């Protein structure tokens, strides 16, 4: 159509949405804040990457509107390329800065590799979008080419040969995962969410392969190996069964028995031996000893089991209400879905205060259970497959437009990522100070408190809407206030937190992330904790 061939603004293939521009403005505030805090050649790369992602994002938006994208993406959101592109680079930069200040050169280099890998996968996604856009966007191609040239030049003179190979390996894995998972799972991700999720999985898989080939006695922390092996093992298991059930019906008893048998074979024959090679001890014996090492851990595990039971009862009660409802399309209201946010907050806060390593392992095990149950539901594996489909369908929203139900997994990830990503080797010489002391609480503040309060108060009492969105001014303001109150309570109950008068930065970080929550159409359970973590670490 002529309207498509003559875009209304230079370098853009679709009308500029006010909400998208506001989201981009918030992201640029974060990028420039990190640039001011770090202020080196790598931070200049992050700024260049954000500029080119801002231009390319509209190409993805036009492709999604026209249905011309290579894969089927989630349609109820924009492309989200800008907010997703800068997450890994910014995370790597603040990790590098923090480990450099702690005098840890190994993890300083690790942070640089994280940043370089994030920039590589973001540039690849941008090139993919520009390559299939018709007509070719000349201005955007020039800007992306200049930004990519600057990034490649600086990284070329900053990375060793081994680190360059490591980045290229992660990029290659990312390319293959994109082709496999986006084909198998249509409409489950936006381009930005795919970049963020698959980029993280690619980096973890590459790290696991690297450490498996270079493992030596007592190298690394068993907790880190446990997380890597569990996540990669569950992803590979999903790819295996997705490929297998293309050729056979997964809903029969024969297929279900085969599924459970192969799960045992993969778990006992691949995952456990792999973990045994890395930690140099029996994984099951190590896990048992770790979980029941102290009396505090026994009490925490019992408390968490009680909360898990409460969550299951909420699901069963809501489904009983649906059965008695006259409407067959009865869905759980927003407030009901936020019950789970409160339950997760009640789970994580005692774990962070009393025993962070136990929370680290428990969250990893819970993630594996969630993913396994989603496989059972998706493939209709007997005897629980159909039951899970019926129970979880009550809690679906517009973000679950694909074949997978991922919102509960994203909630777990958002709460757990600050625990998993804190570079503990950089902090062994002393306790965290300033705003960084709140890093483990980033998920609790951004998702457990902020997003929950904004949703409840915005939907019940909000009247003034942010331009171009359904979010309300009242919801955002109460979200910021609730997070400030939560920080005060953390100071009271966690004696290890010392903010060192960094209140202005904390308030600015919370306010910025709350504004991002108001304008973004991406999965906020995943995006918001990462942005708050980055700002607090800086």
C-alpha positions as CSV (number, residue, x, y, z in Angstrom):
1,X,0.0,0.0,0.0
2,X,1.1,3.6,-0.6
3,X,0.7,4.5,3.0
4,X,3.2,1.8,4.0
5,X,5.8,2.9,1.4
6,X,5.7,6.5,2.6
7,X,6.1,6.3,6.4
8,X,5.0,9.3,8.3
9,X,8.3,9.9,10.1
10,X,11.9,9.6,9.0
11,X,13.5,6.3,9.7
12,X,10.2,4.8,11.0
13,X,7.8,2.4,9.3
14,X,4.8,3.0,11.5
15,X,3.1,6.0,13.3
16,X,4.9,6.8,16.5
17,X,2.8,5.8,19.5
18,X,3.0,8.0,22.5
19,X,3.2,5.0,24.9
20,X,6.1,3.6,22.9
21,X,7.9,6.9,22.9
22,X,7.4,7.2,26.7
23,X,8.7,3.7,27.2
24,X,11.7,4.5,25.1
25,X,12.3,7.7,27.1
26,X,12.3,5.7,30.4
27,X,14.8,3.2,28.9
28,X,17.1,6.0,27.7
29,X,17.0,7.5,31.2
30,X,18.2,4.2,32.6
31,X,20.9,3.9,29.9
32,X,22.2,7.4,30.5
33,X,22.1,6.9,34.2
34,X,24.3,3.8,33.9
35,X,26.5,5.6,31.4
36,X,27.0,8.4,33.9
37,X,27.8,5.9,36.7
38,X,30.3,3.8,34.7
39,X,31.5,6.3,32.1
40,X,33.9,4.2,30.0
41,X,34.1,3.0,26.4
42,X,31.8,0.1,27.2
43,X,29.1,2.4,28.4
44,X,29.4,4.3,25.1
45,X,28.7,1.0,23.4
46,X,25.5,0.7,25.4
47,X,24.4,4.2,24.4
48,X,25.0,3.4,20.7
49,X,23.2,0.1,21.0
50,X,20.2,1.9,22.6
51,X,20.0,4.5,19.8
52,X,20.1,1.9,17.0
53,X,17.5,-0.4,18.8
54,X,15.2,2.7,19.2
55,X,15.2,3.0,15.4
56,X,14.9,-0.7,14.6
57,X,12.1,-1.2,17.1
58,X,9.6,0.5,14.7
59,X,10.6,-1.8,11.9
60,X,9.6,-4.7,14.1
61,X,6.4,-3.0,15.0
62,X,5.5,-2.6,11.3
63,X,6.4,-6.2,10.5
64,X,4.1,-7.3,13.4
65,X,1.3,-5.1,12.1
66,X,1.6,-6.4,8.6
67,X,2.1,-10.1,9.6
68,X,5.4,-10.1,7.7
69,X,7.7,-11.3,10.5
70,X,9.5,-14.6,10.0
71,X,8.0,-16.1,13.1
72,X,4.6,-15.7,14.8
73,X,5.1,-13.3,17.7
74,X,2.7,-12.3,20.5
75,X,0.4,-9.7,19.0
76,X,-0.9,-7.9,22.1
77,X,2.3,-5.9,22.5
78,X,4.8,-3.9,20.5
79,X,8.1,-5.4,19.5
80,X,9.9,-4.4,22.7
81,X,13.3,-4.5,21.0
82,X,14.7,-1.4,22.8
83,X,14.0,-2.4,26.4
84,X,15.2,-5.9,25.8
85,X,18.3,-5.0,23.9
86,X,20.0,-3.1,26.6
87,X,19.4,-5.4,29.6
88,X,22.3,-7.8,29.1
89,X,24.8,-5.1,28.1
90,X,23.9,-2.9,31.1
91,X,23.9,-5.9,33.4
92,X,27.4,-6.8,32.2
93,X,28.6,-3.2,32.6
94,X,27.5,-2.9,36.2
95,X,28.9,-6.3,37.0
96,X,32.2,-5.3,35.6
97,X,32.2,-2.1,37.5
98,X,31.3,-3.7,40.8
99,X,33.9,-6.5,40.5
100,X,36.5,-4.1,39.4
101,X,35.9,-2.0,42.6
102,X,36.2,-5.3,44.6
103,X,39.5,-6.2,43.0
104,X,38.3,-9.3,41.3
105,X,39.7,-9.4,37.7
106,X,38.2,-12.8,36.8
107,X,34.6,-11.7,37.3
108,X,35.4,-8.2,35.9
109,X,36.3,-10.0,32.6
110,X,33.1,-12.1,33.0
111,X,31.0,-8.9,33.1
112,X,32.6,-7.7,29.9
113,X,31.8,-11.0,28.2
114,X,28.2,-10.7,29.4
115,X,28.0,-7.2,28.0
116,X,29.6,-8.2,24.6
117,X,27.2,-11.2,24.3
118,X,24.2,-9.1,24.9
119,X,25.3,-6.6,22.3
120,X,26.0,-9.4,19.8
121,X,22.5,-11.0,20.1
122,X,20.8,-7.5,20.0
123,X,22.7,-6.6,16.9
124,X,21.8,-9.9,15.3
125,X,18.1,-9.3,16.0
126,X,18.3,-5.8,14.6
127,X,19.9,-7.1,11.4
128,X,17.2,-9.7,11.1
129,X,14.5,-7.1,11.3
130,X,16.1,-4.8,8.8
131,X,16.8,-7.6,6.4
132,X,13.2,-8.6,6.0
133,X,11.7,-5.0,6.1
134,X,10.4,-3.8,2.7
135,X,11.1,-1.2,1.5
136,X,14.6,-1.2,3.0
137,X,14.8,1.5,5.6
138,X,17.8,3.4,4.5
139,X,18.1,5.9,7.4
140,X,17.7,3.1,10.0
141,X,20.2,0.9,8.2
142,X,22.8,3.7,8.3
143,X,22.3,4.3,12.0
144,X,22.4,0.6,12.8
145,X,25.5,0.2,10.7
146,X,27.3,3.1,12.4
147,X,26.3,1.9,15.9
148,X,27.3,-1.7,15.1
149,X,30.6,-0.5,13.7
150,X,31.4,1.4,16.9
151,X,30.5,-1.6,19.1
152,X,32.4,-4.1,17.0
153,X,35.5,-1.8,16.9
154,X,35.6,-1.2,20.7
155,X,34.9,-4.9,21.5
156,X,37.5,-6.0,19.1
157,X,40.2,-4.0,21.0
158,X,38.8,-5.1,24.4
159,X,38.2,-8.8,24.2
160,X,40.9,-11.5,24.0
161,X,40.7,-14.2,21.3
162,X,39.2,-16.7,23.7
163,X,36.5,-14.2,24.8
164,X,35.7,-13.4,21.2
165,X,35.2,-17.1,20.5
166,X,33.0,-17.3,23.6
167,X,30.8,-14.5,22.4
168,X,30.5,-16.0,18.9
169,X,29.6,-19.4,20.3
170,X,26.8,-17.8,22.4
171,X,25.6,-16.0,19.3
172,X,25.5,-19.2,17.3
173,X,23.5,-21.0,20.0
174,X,21.1,-18.0,20.1
175,X,20.6,-18.3,16.3
176,X,19.7,-22.0,16.5
177,X,17.5,-21.6,19.6
178,X,15.6,-18.8,17.8
179,X,14.9,-21.0,14.8
180,X,13.9,-24.0,16.9
181,X,11.9,-22.5,19.8
182,X,10.1,-19.7,17.9
183,X,9.0,-22.2,15.3
184,X,7.8,-24.7,17.9
185,X,6.2,-22.0,20.1
186,X,4.4,-19.5,18.0
187,X,2.8,-16.4,19.6
188,X,4.5,-17.0,23.0
189,X,7.0,-14.1,22.8
190,X,7.4,-10.7,21.4
191,X,10.7,-10.1,19.6
192,X,12.1,-8.3,22.7
193,X,11.0,-11.1,25.0
194,X,12.5,-13.7,22.7
195,X,15.7,-11.7,22.7
196,X,15.8,-11.6,26.4
197,X,14.8,-15.1,27.2
198,X,16.7,-16.9,24.4
199,X,19.7,-14.7,24.9
200,X,19.9,-15.7,28.5
201,X,19.5,-19.4,27.8
202,X,22.1,-19.2,25.1
203,X,24.6,-17.6,27.4
204,X,23.9,-20.2,30.1
205,X,24.3,-23.1,27.7
206,X,27.6,-21.7,26.4
207,X,28.8,-21.2,30.0
208,X,27.9,-24.8,30.9
209,X,29.7,-26.2,27.9
210,X,32.8,-24.1,28.6
211,X,32.9,-25.1,32.3
212,X,32.2,-28.8,31.5
213,X,35.2,-28.8,29.2
214,X,37.6,-27.0,31.6
215,X,36.3,-28.4,35.0
216,X,38.9,-29.0,37.7
217,X,38.7,-30.1,41.3
218,X,36.8,-27.6,43.5
219,X,36.3,-25.1,40.7
220,X,33.4,-22.7,41.2
221,X,30.4,-22.8,43.5
222,X,28.1,-25.9,43.4
223,X,25.1,-23.6,43.5
224,X,26.0,-22.0,40.2
225,X,26.6,-25.4,38.5
226,X,23.3,-26.6,39.9
227,X,21.4,-23.7,38.3
228,X,23.2,-24.0,35.0
229,X,22.6,-27.8,34.7
230,X,18.9,-27.6,35.8
231,X,18.0,-24.8,33.4
232,X,19.8,-26.2,30.4
233,X,18.6,-29.7,31.1
234,X,15.0,-28.6,31.2
235,X,15.3,-26.6,28.0
236,X,17.0,-29.6,26.1
237,X,14.3,-31.9,27.5
238,X,11.6,-29.6,26.1
239,X,13.2,-29.5,22.7
240,X,13.6,-33.3,22.7
241,X,9.9,-34.0,23.5
242,X,8.7,-31.2,21.1
243,X,10.5,-32.9,18.3
244,X,9.4,-36.4,19.3
245,X,5.7,-35.6,19.6
246,X,5.7,-34.1,16.1
247,X,5.7,-37.7,14.9
248,X,3.4,-39.3,17.6
249,X,0.3,-38.4,19.6
250,X,1.3,-37.2,23.0
251,X,-2.2,-37.6,24.6
252,X,-2.3,-41.4,24.7
253,X,-1.3,-43.6,27.7
254,X,1.5,-45.2,25.7
255,X,3.0,-41.8,24.9
256,X,2.6,-40.6,28.5
257,X,4.4,-43.7,29.9
258,X,7.1,-43.1,27.4
259,X,7.3,-39.5,28.4
260,X,7.8,-40.3,32.1
261,X,10.3,-43.1,31.3
262,X,12.4,-40.8,29.1
263,X,12.3,-38.1,31.7
264,X,13.8,-40.5,34.2
265,X,16.4,-41.6,31.6
266,X,17.4,-38.0,30.8
267,X,17.4,-37.0,34.5
268,X,19.3,-40.0,35.8
269,X,21.4,-40.7,32.7
270,X,22.3,-37.2,31.6
271,X,21.6,-34.4,34.1
272,X,22.8,-36.1,37.2
273,X,26.1,-37.4,35.7
274,X,26.7,-34.0,34.2
275,X,26.2,-32.3,37.6
276,X,28.3,-35.0,39.3
277,X,31.2,-34.2,36.9
278,X,31.0,-30.5,37.7
279,X,30.6,-30.6,41.5
280,X,32.7,-33.8,42.1
281,X,30.2,-35.4,44.4
282,X,26.9,-37.3,44.4
283,X,24.3,-34.6,43.4
284,X,21.4,-36.2,45.3
285,X,23.4,-36.7,48.5
286,X,24.8,-33.1,48.2
287,X,21.3,-31.7,47.7
288,X,19.9,-33.7,50.7
289,X,22.7,-32.6,53.0
290,X,22.4,-29.0,51.8
291,X,18.6,-28.7,52.3
292,X,18.7,-30.2,55.9
293,X,22.1,-28.8,57.0
294,X,20.6,-26.5,59.7
295,X,17.5,-26.3,61.8
296,X,16.6,-22.9,60.2
297,X,16.5,-24.6,56.8
298,X,14.1,-27.2,58.0
299,X,11.8,-24.6,59.4
300,X,12.0,-22.6,56.2
301,X,11.2,-25.6,54.0
302,X,8.2,-26.4,56.2
303,X,7.0,-22.8,55.9
304,X,7.4,-22.8,52.2
305,X,5.5,-26.1,51.8
306,X,2.7,-24.5,53.8
307,X,2.6,-21.5,51.4
308,X,2.7,-23.9,48.4
309,X,-0.3,-25.7,49.9
310,X,-2.2,-22.3,50.3
311,X,-1.4,-21.5,46.6
312,X,-2.8,-24.8,45.5
313,X,-6.0,-24.3,47.6
314,X,-6.5,-20.8,45.9
315,X,-6.3,-22.5,42.5
316,X,-8.8,-25.2,43.5
317,X,-11.1,-22.7,45.2
318,X,-11.2,-20.4,42.1
319,X,-11.9,-23.4,39.8
320,X,-14.7,-24.5,42.1
321,X,-16.2,-21.0,41.8
322,X,-15.9,-21.2,38.0
323,X,-17.8,-24.6,38.1
324,X,-20.6,-23.0,40.0
325,X,-20.7,-19.9,37.8
326,X,-23.2,-19.5,35.1
327,X,-20.6,-18.1,32.7
328,X,-18.5,-20.7,31.0
329,X,-15.9,-18.0,30.2
330,X,-15.4,-17.1,33.9
331,X,-11.9,-15.8,34.5
332,X,-10.1,-14.9,37.7
333,X,-10.1,-11.2,38.3
334,X,-6.8,-9.2,38.5
335,X,-6.9,-9.0,42.3
336,X,-7.2,-12.8,42.6
337,X,-4.2,-13.3,40.3
338,X,-2.2,-10.9,42.6
339,X,-2.8,-13.3,45.5
340,X,0.1,-15.3,44.1
341,X,2.3,-12.2,44.2
342,X,1.6,-11.8,47.9
343,X,2.3,-15.5,48.5
344,X,5.6,-15.2,46.6
345,X,6.6,-12.1,48.6
346,X,5.9,-14.1,51.8
347,X,8.1,-16.8,50.4
348,X,11.1,-14.8,49.4
349,X,11.5,-12.2,52.2
350,X,12.3,-14.8,54.9
351,X,14.6,-16.6,52.6
352,X,16.6,-13.5,51.7
353,X,16.9,-12.5,55.3
354,X,17.6,-15.9,56.9
355,X,19.2,-18.1,54.3
356,X,19.9,-16.8,50.8
357,X,21.8,-20.0,49.5
358,X,18.8,-22.1,50.5
359,X,16.5,-19.7,48.6
360,X,18.8,-19.9,45.6
361,X,18.5,-23.7,45.5
362,X,14.8,-23.8,46.3
363,X,14.0,-21.3,43.5
364,X,16.0,-23.5,41.1
365,X,14.1,-26.6,42.1
366,X,10.8,-24.8,41.9
367,X,11.7,-23.5,38.4
368,X,12.4,-27.1,37.2
369,X,9.0,-28.2,38.7
370,X,7.1,-25.4,37.0
371,X,8.7,-26.2,33.6
372,X,8.1,-29.9,34.0
373,X,4.4,-29.3,34.8
374,X,4.1,-27.0,31.8
375,X,5.4,-29.8,29.6
376,X,2.9,-32.2,31.1
377,X,0.1,-29.6,30.5
378,X,1.2,-28.7,27.0
379,X,1.7,-32.3,25.8
380,X,-1.5,-33.5,27.6
381,X,0.6,-36.1,29.4
382,X,-1.6,-38.5,31.5
383,X,-2.8,-38.5,34.2
384,X,-2.3,-34.7,35.0
385,X,-2.2,-33.1,31.6
386,X,-5.9,-32.4,31.1
387,X,-6.4,-31.5,34.8
388,X,-3.6,-28.9,34.6
389,X,-5.1,-27.4,31.4
390,X,-8.5,-27.0,33.1
391,X,-7.0,-25.5,36.4
392,X,-4.6,-23.0,34.8
393,X,-6.9,-21.8,32.1
394,X,-8.8,-19.8,34.7
395,X,-5.7,-17.6,35.2
396,X,-5.0,-16.8,31.6
397,X,-4.7,-13.2,30.4
398,X,-3.9,-11.5,27.1
399,X,-0.2,-12.3,27.5
400,X,-0.8,-16.1,27.3
401,X,-1.8,-16.0,23.6
402,X,0.5,-18.8,22.6
403,X,0.4,-22.6,23.3
404,X,2.4,-22.2,26.5
405,X,1.3,-20.6,29.8
406,X,4.3,-18.7,31.0
407,X,3.1,-16.0,33.4
408,X,3.7,-18.0,36.5
409,X,7.2,-19.0,35.3
410,X,7.9,-15.3,34.6
411,X,6.8,-14.4,38.1
412,X,9.2,-17.0,39.5
413,X,12.0,-15.8,37.3
414,X,11.4,-12.1,38.1
415,X,11.6,-12.8,41.9
416,X,14.6,-15.2,41.5
417,X,16.9,-13.4,39.0
418,X,18.2,-10.9,41.5
419,X,19.2,-13.8,43.8
420,X,20.8,-15.8,40.9
421,X,22.6,-12.9,39.3
422,X,24.2,-11.3,42.3
423,X,28.0,-11.9,41.7
424,X,28.7,-13.3,45.1
425,X,32.5,-13.7,44.5
426,X,32.7,-9.9,44.2
427,X,31.2,-9.4,47.7
428,X,33.1,-12.0,49.8
429,X,35.3,-9.3,51.3
430,X,32.5,-7.4,52.9
431,X,28.8,-6.8,53.1
432,X,26.8,-4.9,50.5
433,X,26.5,-1.2,51.1
434,X,24.4,1.6,49.8
435,X,21.7,1.0,47.2
436,X,23.5,-2.3,46.3
437,X,22.3,-3.7,49.6
438,X,18.8,-3.9,48.1
439,X,19.9,-5.9,45.0
440,X,18.5,-9.2,46.4
441,X,15.2,-7.5,47.1
442,X,14.9,-6.1,43.5
443,X,12.3,-8.8,42.5
444,X,10.3,-8.4,45.7
445,X,10.2,-4.6,45.3
446,X,9.5,-4.4,41.6
447,X,7.1,-7.3,41.1
448,X,6.0,-8.5,44.5
449,X,5.2,-5.1,45.8
450,X,5.3,-2.5,43.0
451,X,3.5,-4.3,40.2
452,X,0.9,-5.8,42.6
453,X,0.0,-2.6,44.3
454,X,-0.1,-0.7,41.0
455,X,-2.4,-3.3,39.5
456,X,-4.8,-3.5,42.5
457,X,-5.1,0.2,43.2
458,X,-5.0,1.2,39.5
459,X,-7.9,-1.2,38.7
460,X,-10.0,-0.3,41.7
461,X,-9.4,3.4,42.3
462,X,-7.5,4.7,39.4
463,X,-9.1,7.4,37.2
464,X,-6.3,9.4,35.6
465,X,-4.7,7.3,32.9
466,X,-1.2,7.7,31.5
467,X,-1.5,8.8,27.9
468,X,-1.8,5.9,25.5
469,X,-2.1,3.2,28.1
470,X,-4.6,1.5,30.4
471,X,-2.4,2.1,33.5
472,X,-3.3,4.9,35.9
473,X,-1.4,7.7,37.6
474,X,-2.9,6.6,41.0
475,X,-1.6,3.1,40.5
476,X,1.9,4.2,39.7
477,X,2.1,6.6,42.7
478,X,0.8,4.1,45.2
479,X,3.3,1.6,43.7
480,X,6.2,4.0,44.4
481,X,4.9,4.7,47.9
482,X,4.5,1.0,48.7
483,X,8.0,0.3,47.6
484,X,9.4,3.1,49.7
485,X,7.5,1.7,52.7
486,X,8.9,-1.8,51.9
487,X,12.5,-0.4,51.9
488,X,11.9,1.1,55.3
489,X,10.6,-2.3,56.6
490,X,13.6,-4.0,55.1
491,X,15.9,-1.7,57.0
492,X,14.1,-2.6,60.2
493,X,14.1,-6.4,59.8
494,X,17.3,-7.0,57.8
495,X,20.3,-5.9,59.9
496,X,22.6,-6.6,57.0
497,X,21.2,-3.7,54.9
498,X,23.0,-0.4,55.2
499,X,21.9,2.2,52.6
500,X,24.7,4.7,53.5
501,X,22.4,7.7,52.7
502,X,21.9,6.6,49.1
503,X,18.2,7.5,49.4
504,X,18.0,9.7,46.4
505,X,19.3,7.1,44.0
506,X,17.0,4.4,45.5
507,X,14.0,6.7,45.1
508,X,15.0,7.6,41.5
509,X,15.5,3.9,40.6
510,X,12.1,2.9,42.1
511,X,10.3,5.8,40.3
512,X,11.9,5.1,37.0
513,X,11.1,1.4,37.1
514,X,7.5,2.2,38.1
515,X,7.2,4.5,35.1
516,X,8.5,1.7,32.9
517,X,5.8,-0.6,34.4
518,X,3.2,2.0,33.4
519,X,4.2,2.2,29.8
520,X,5.7,-1.1,28.8
521,X,3.7,-3.8,27.0
522,X,6.3,-6.5,27.6
523,X,6.2,-9.1,30.4
524,X,6.7,-6.8,33.4
525,X,7.3,-9.8,35.8
526,X,10.5,-10.4,33.8
527,X,11.6,-6.9,32.7
528,X,11.0,-4.8,35.8
529,X,13.2,-6.7,38.3
530,X,16.1,-6.7,35.8
531,X,15.9,-2.9,35.4
532,X,15.7,-2.3,39.1
533,X,18.6,-4.7,39.7
534,X,20.7,-2.9,37.2
535,X,20.0,0.5,38.7
536,X,20.6,-0.6,42.3
537,X,23.9,-2.3,41.3
538,X,25.1,0.8,39.6
